[in-house]
Amino acid sequence: MSARAWKAALVGGTLIVAGGYALAQSSAQNHAAMPGSMSHDMTGDMSAMHAQMMENQSATLGQPTLPGQDAFGAIQEIVRILEADPKTDWSKVNLEALRQHLIDMNEVTLKADVAAKQIDGGLEFAVTGAGPTVGAIQRMVPAHAQEINGLHGWSVTAASLPNGETLTVTSAEPKEVQHIRGLGFIGFLVSGTHHQPHHLMIAKGEFAHAH
């Protein structure tokens, strides 16, 4: 860069800094001249705007937003809901029950053995496991069968096995029979809309999770 260009850049930068300072000083003087209540309100608004700007900047700079572990994130979400609700009765909150339920979900989703058999009108599943997975299956499958029985006109039942549960899902409608066979066991496990409200109820102590 030539001496002349360097000098021009220096002068330009100085003018920008000076202009920014003058603007900030003028804003501060105007803010100080406002009545007390208006000044307080603007301070709060400016603080909120600053916080939002910092949050947006963090996102722009690539700050992490995921909790790093699914169960951790699910519980974190519930805690935020509880803390945002002034009606939360903290004497009844039971986050450990929710943690145990999420452990059961992990056991059944990832560790259970599932043998599917086509029957008239649908499917029958033998859901089995070993160790802690057995208890998780025997808690989750019957409860979920009860929740989704009747959904889409399905007939859903569960029966106990020594090492798990039998789940049977059928329908009298040919279209639903194909639906059932397409979903398979994991499809039934995620069917319905009760999961998230159910988790909140467990955390609030409004639903007894047997463990």
Secondary structure by P-SEA (a helix, b strand, c coil): ccaaaaaaaaaaaaaaaaaaaaaaaaaaaaaaaccaaaaaaaaaaaaaaaaaaaaaaaaaaccccccccaaaaaaaaaaaaaaaccccccccccaaaaaaaaaaaaaaaccbbbbbbbcccccccccccccaaaaaaaacaaaaaaaaccccbbbbbbbbcccbbbbbbbbccaaaaaaaaaacaaaaaaccccaaaaaaaaaaccccccc
